[in-house]
Amino acid sequence: MSVFSQYSWADSIYGVTNNAAVNGLNWSMTGVLPDSSAPNVSLQVNGLTYYYVMSKNPEDAAKVYVRNEDPVNGGYIFEEVDDWTGVPGNSIQKYFRFTPIPSEQWGDGSMEVEGNGTISDPSMIYNYRMDITEPDIICTNSFLNPLCPNFITDLYKYLSTLDTLDPDNEYYEEWLAIQESKKAVVVVEVEEIVIEEDDELEASLRTDLSMEGLIDVDQEKGRLDQIANVPLLNPYYNTVYNQGLNEYPDKHVIQDDIQLPDNNRALRQLAGDAKHYTMVRSQYDNEQ
């Protein structure tokens, strides 16, 4: 069973040319567009801008043809006609953007006048896109092609399966290093250690040897546990006060048949609040 994997990458470069009409009204595209003759390089024209100054009398009829020939299909790959009939001379500039067209279809360019008039200060600038790509790499056995993904990993896997290899092979040194690494593997046998239980030994070890056997660790632990469980402080909420409750009688005793006087200060405050509310409310009532 064969497994194929492939990948590719591409880099697009966008740019503009110099003035193709710098030397006159007719020009060749050779030297104007970048060189795309190298393998895996494609070049397309995706726009242009032209400019010129037309000199003529208003009453004269004249047209200007701006063109690029199509050497592949014949005719013109680009043609624009500017009609100057009945208008005075002036400068003109036009911009064009279109779907990229292969550079092979862009032949010689020109600006031609039909009628009475002359062109000066011509300019023609092309926009282009250059794609630089690498061909797809098909990896049936990736360890045979250094450009394949996982080349190093698959190569070492393949070499590790070989018992012998020709010393003239370019990967002999790598194979030899793999063989040496196999010899360097050492198997270490671990001896199992069995510990037998000895109750008497355990009991003797639980006696503090630094005190010459006078202190038993278990007894001391029991004493510490007893001390730890005895609370040292009585919570205040568990204390019951049985005496002294009648030593502090109430200062004022209110009887049911006694009529308490009204709080005149509070009544005056309530009356003032009611008066203030009436004054504020009257303002809103007058507005309505």
ZINOR-V966472 format. One record per backbone hydrogen bond with DSSP energy under -1.0 kcal/mol. NH is the residue of the N-H (numbers start at 1). CO is the residue of the C=O. Records with the same first field share a line. If there is no record, write none. Layout:
NH: CO / CO
This chain:
11: 132
13: 130
15: 128
17: 126
20: 124
22: 19
24: 21
27: 109
32: 29
33: 29
41: 38
42: 131
44: 129
45: 101
46: 127
48: 96
49: 125
50: 94
51: 123
52: 92
53: 120
54: 90
55: 118
60: 57
63: 114
64: 82
65: 112
66: 80
67: 110
68: 78
69: 108
70: 75
74: 70
77: 68
78: 68
80: 66
82: 64
84: 62
86: 60
87: 84
89: 56
92: 52
94: 50
96: 48
98: 46
101: 45
103: 43
105: 102
106: 103
107: 69
109: 27
110: 67
111: 25
112: 65
114: 63
116: 61
118: 55
120: 53
123: 51
125: 49
127: 47
128: 15
129: 44
130: 13
131: 42
132: 11
133: 40
134: 9
137: 7
139: 5
144: 141
145: 142
148: 145
151: 148
154: 150
155: 151
156: 152
157: 153
158: 154
159: 155
160: 156
161: 158
162: 159
169: 166
172: 169
175: 171
176: 172
177: 173
178: 174
179: 175
180: 176
181: 177
182: 178
183: 179
184: 180
185: 182
202: 198
203: 199
204: 200
205: 201
206: 202
207: 204
208: 215
211: 208
212: 209
213: 208
214: 211
220: 216
221: 217
222: 218
223: 219
224: 220
225: 221
226: 222
227: 223
228: 224
229: 225
238: 235
239: 236
258: 255
264: 262
267: 263
268: 264
269: 265
270: 266
271: 267
272: 268
273: 269
274: 270
275: 271
276: 272
277: 273
278: 274
279: 275
280: 276
281: 277
282: 278
283: 279
284: 280
285: 281
286: 282
287: 283
288: 284
